[in-house]
Amino acid sequence: MDVFLSALADAALDTLKALPILYLAYLLVAYFSHSQSKNFTKFLNKSRKAGPAVGAFLGCIPQCGFSSVMADFYSKRSISLGTLIAVFIATSDEAIPIMISEPAFIGDMLVLIGLKVVFAIIFGYIVDLVVSLFNSKKHDTLPAQPVSEEEFEHQHDHCACGGHSDKNGSCHKENIFLDALFHTLNIVIYIFGFSLIIGVIVESVGMQSLTSWFGGSVYIQILLAGVIGLIPNCAASVFLVELYINGGIAFSAMLAGLSVGAGVGLFVLFAKNRGKIQLLQNFLIIILMYIFGVASGLVTSFIY
């Protein structure tokens, strides 16, 4: 009981400390996701060649909102496969707000963002180059097909609206303050839950034993973290970050898992990109994500 109460107190304290920073971060995300969405969609439509670079910087914005939006864009062929991959790799879901709330790990957070953006750009352009070379010999449906600006805006009225449209096309604005509060409370539940679970485990068996579950080798940690990252939920990123903060896994393993994970973006991809060929594309994207995520972790293990 003493172990549980100690872990409960630590989890509650960590969660309370994270609350204000989480809310401010999600308020910023909500503003750009709703109020400025139309400007973003226009910019993306005019910046196809710079797609992977643009996608990498958008993906590093906290939460998985942009990975979800980009998955929808890809299903309409408004962005290239390389751009989608770049967004997914750069997405850290809830990792950044959590690390911001831990001052001792802000340096690691900046390194994490920088490395993920670099890897996202590199792999994104490689994918687009390979697809381009492949399509020069054989027609395929993987690359983005150009659409007119009018069609692009029509396709993404939901985002441009900043809320949602009813069946008559009327736009209903969302309150960004309530939206940010909702996301904050939602992730706080995950933070508290995983902090409590990890805290109980650490107090009970010790951090050395916890680390041994992931294997004594950092390479095994990277492989396992990549599998965890594939879970299409913010719980995966919360778990990986909390585990890293508590010393359970190496930085490179955390980066690998966070590079593989794209939050609910994968859910949106499967929901929007439908059809027999599209289904194969979706599974190919998952395989590529795992390969690129593990590769990023392995490279990072040698340099950081």
C-alpha positions in Angstrom: 0.0 0.0 0.0 2.9 2.4 0.8 4.3 1.8 -2.7 0.9 2.6 -4.3 0.4 5.7 -2.2 3.9 7.0 -3.0 3.4 6.4 -6.7 -0.1 8.0 -6.6 1.3 11.1 -4.9 4.1 11.4 -7.5 1.8 10.9 -10.4 -0.7 13.5 -9.1 2.1 16.0 -8.6 3.6 15.4 -12.0 0.2 15.8 -13.6 -0.6 19.0 -11.8 2.7 20.5 -12.9 2.0 19.6 -16.5 -1.5 21.1 -16.6 -0.8 24.8 -17.3 1.8 24.1 -20.0 -0.3 21.5 -21.6 -3.2 23.8 -21.9 -1.1 26.6 -23.4 0.4 24.2 -25.9 -3.0 22.9 -27.0 -4.5 26.4 -27.1 -1.8 27.3 -29.7 -2.4 24.1 -31.7 -6.2 24.7 -31.6 -5.6 28.3 -32.9 -3.6 27.1 -35.9 -5.7 24.0 -36.5 -8.9 26.1 -36.7 -8.4 29.8 -37.3 -5.4 29.5 -39.7 -6.3 26.2 -41.3 -7.4 27.7 -44.6 -4.1 29.5 -45.0 -2.3 26.2 -44.4 -4.2 24.3 -47.0 -3.6 27.0 -49.6 0.1 27.0 -48.8 0.4 23.2 -49.0 -1.3 23.2 -52.4 1.2 25.7 -53.8 4.3 24.1 -52.2 4.2 20.6 -53.6 8.0 20.3 -54.3 8.7 21.5 -50.8 6.1 19.1 -49.4 8.4 16.9 -47.3 10.2 19.9 -45.7 6.9 21.7 -45.0 5.4 18.5 -43.7 8.3 17.8 -41.4 7.9 21.2 -39.7 4.2 20.9 -39.4 4.5 17.4 -38.0 6.7 18.5 -35.2 3.9 20.8 -33.8 2.5 19.1 -30.6 -0.4 16.7 -30.8 -1.3 14.5 -33.8 -3.7 17.0 -35.4 -1.6 17.6 -38.4 -0.9 13.9 -39.0 -4.6 13.4 -39.1 -5.2 16.3 -41.4 -2.4 15.2 -43.7 -3.7 11.6 -43.8 -6.9 13.0 -45.1 -5.1 15.2 -47.6 -3.1 12.2 -48.9 -6.3 10.2 -49.4 -7.4 13.0 -51.8 -4.0 13.0 -53.4 -3.5 16.7 -52.3 0.0 15.8 -51.0 2.7 13.3 -52.0 3.5 10.1 -50.2 6.8 11.6 -49.2 5.1 14.5 -47.5 2.8 12.2 -45.6 5.8 10.1 -44.4 7.6 13.3 -43.4 4.6 14.4 -41.3 4.2 11.0 -39.7 7.9 10.8 -38.8 8.1 14.3 -37.4 4.9 13.8 -35.3 5.6 13.3 -31.6 2.0 13.4 -30.5 2.0 14.3 -26.8 5.8 13.9 -26.2 6.7 17.6 -26.6 4.1 19.0 -24.1 5.1 16.4 -21.6 8.8 17.2 -21.9 8.2 20.9 -21.8 6.5 20.4 -18.4 9.8 18.7 -17.2 12.5 21.5 -17.3 15.3 19.0 -16.9 14.4 17.5 -20.2 13.8 20.6 -22.4 17.3 20.1 -23.9 16.5 16.6 -24.8 13.2 17.8 -26.3 15.0 20.3 -28.6 17.3 17.6 -29.8 14.4 15.2 -30.3 12.6 17.8 -32.4 15.7 18.7 -34.4 16.6 15.1 -35.2 13.0 14.1 -36.1 12.7 17.0 -38.5 16.0 16.1 -40.2 15.0 12.4 -40.5 11.6 13.3 -41.7 12.9 15.6 -44.5 15.5 13.0 -45.6 13.1 10.0 -45.7 10.3 12.1 -47.1 12.4 13.2 -50.1 13.8 9.7 -50.6 10.3 8.3 -50.8 9.2 10.9 -53.3 12.3 10.3 -55.4 11.7 6.5 -55.5 8.0 7.0 -56.3 8.9 9.4 -59.1 11.5 7.0 -60.6 9.0 4.1 -60.3 6.2 6.1 -62.0 8.5 7.1 -64.8 8.4 3.4 -65.8 5.0 2.3 -64.6 1.9 4.3 -63.7 0.9 4.1 -60.0 -1.5 5.8 -57.6 1.0 6.6 -54.9 2.0 10.2 -55.8 -0.2 13.2 -55.3 -2.3 14.2 -58.3 -2.6 18.0 -58.8 -5.9 19.6 -58.1 -7.1 23.1 -58.7 -7.2 25.6 -55.9 -11.0 25.6 -56.0 -11.2 21.9 -55.7 -8.6 21.8 -53.0 -10.5 24.3 -50.9 -13.8 22.5 -51.5 -12.2 19.2 -50.4 -11.0 20.7 -47.1 -13.9 22.9 -46.1 -13.9 21.1 -42.8 -10.4 22.4 -42.0 -11.0 25.9 -43.5 -14.2 26.2 -41.6 -12.3 25.9 -38.3 -15.0 23.7 -37.0 -17.5 21.6 -39.0 -20.1 22.0 -41.6 -23.6 20.7 -41.5 -25.5 19.0 -44.4 -26.4 22.4 -45.8 -22.8 23.6 -45.8 -23.2 26.0 -43.0 -20.1 26.5 -41.0 -20.1 26.0 -37.2 -17.1 27.5 -35.4 -15.5 25.6 -32.5 -14.4 27.4 -29.3 -10.6 27.0 -29.3 -10.4 27.5 -25.5 -12.8 24.7 -24.9 -11.1 22.6 -27.6 -7.8 23.1 -25.9 -9.3 22.3 -22.5 -10.8 19.1 -23.8 -7.5 17.9 -25.2 -5.6 18.9 -22.1 -8.0 17.0 -19.8 -7.9 14.0 -22.2 -4.1 13.8 -22.2 -3.9 14.5 -18.5 -5.8 11.2 -17.9 -3.2 9.4 -19.9 -0.3 11.2 -18.2 -1.7 10.4 -14.7 -2.5 6.8 -15.6 0.9 5.9 -17.1 2.8 7.9 -14.5 1.0 5.9 -11.8 1.6 2.6 -13.6 5.3 3.3 -14.2 5.6 4.7 -10.7 4.2 1.6 -9.1 6.5 -0.6 -11.2 9.6 1.5 -10.4 8.8 1.5 -6.7 8.1 -2.2 -6.7 10.8 -3.8 -8.9 13.3 -0.9 -9.4 14.4 0.9 -12.6 17.1 -1.6 -13.3 14.5 -4.4 -13.6 12.2 -2.2 -15.7 15.0 -1.5 -18.1 15.8 -5.2 -18.4 12.2 -5.9 -19.7 13.2 -3.9 -22.7 16.5 -5.8 -23.0 19.9 -4.8 -21.9 20.8 -3.8 -25.5 19.8 -0.4 -26.8 19.2 -2.0 -30.2 16.5 -4.3 -28.7 15.0 -1.2 -27.0 14.8 0.5 -30.4 13.1 -2.5 -32.0 10.5 -2.8 -29.2 9.9 0.9 -29.0 9.2 0.9 -32.7 6.5 -1.7 -32.2 4.9 0.4 -29.4 5.0 3.5 -31.6 2.8 1.8 -34.1 -0.1 1.9 -31.6 -2.4 4.6 -33.2 -3.1 6.4 -29.9 -1.4 9.1 -27.9 -1.0 6.6 -25.1 2.0 5.2 -27.0 3.9 8.5 -27.0 3.0 9.2 -23.4 4.2 5.7 -22.3 7.5 6.1 -24.2 8.2 9.6 -22.9 7.4 8.6 -19.3 9.6 5.6 -19.6 12.5 7.7 -20.9 12.0 10.3 -18.2 12.2 7.6 -15.6 15.3 6.1 -17.1 13.6 3.0 -18.5 14.8 3.3 -22.1 17.5 5.2 -24.0 16.9 8.4 -25.9 17.5 6.7 -29.2 14.8 4.1 -28.4 12.3 6.9 -27.4 13.1 8.7 -30.7 12.6 5.5 -32.7 9.2 4.9 -31.1 8.1 8.5 -31.5 9.2 8.5 -35.2 7.1 5.4 -35.9 4.0 6.7 -34.2 1.7 9.2 -35.8 -1.1 9.2 -33.2 -4.5 8.7 -34.7 -3.2 9.7 -38.1 -3.0 6.0 -39.0 -6.7 5.6 -38.1 -7.6 8.5 -40.4 -5.4 7.0 -43.2 -7.3 3.7 -43.1 -10.6 5.4 -42.8 -10.1 7.8 -45.7 -7.7 6.0 -48.0 -10.0 3.1 -48.9 -10.0 0.5 -51.6 -8.0 -2.7 -52.4 -5.0 -0.8 -53.8 -5.2 1.9 -51.1 -5.3 -0.8 -48.4 -2.0 -2.2 -49.7 -0.7 1.4 -49.7 -1.7 1.8 -46.1 0.2 -1.3 -45.0 3.2 -0.3 -47.0 3.2 3.0 -45.2 3.1 1.2 -41.9 6.1 -0.9 -42.9 8.0 2.1 -44.2 7.2 4.0 -40.9 8.7 1.1 -38.9 11.8 0.8 -41.0 12.4 4.6 -41.0 11.7 4.9 -37.3 14.1 2.1 -36.4 16.7 3.4 -38.7 16.4 6.9 -37.1 16.9 5.3 -33.7 19.9 3.3 -34.8 21.6 6.4 -36.3 20.8 8.4 -33.2 22.3 5.7 -30.9 25.7 6.4 -32.5 25.6 10.2 -32.3 23.6 11.0 -29.1 
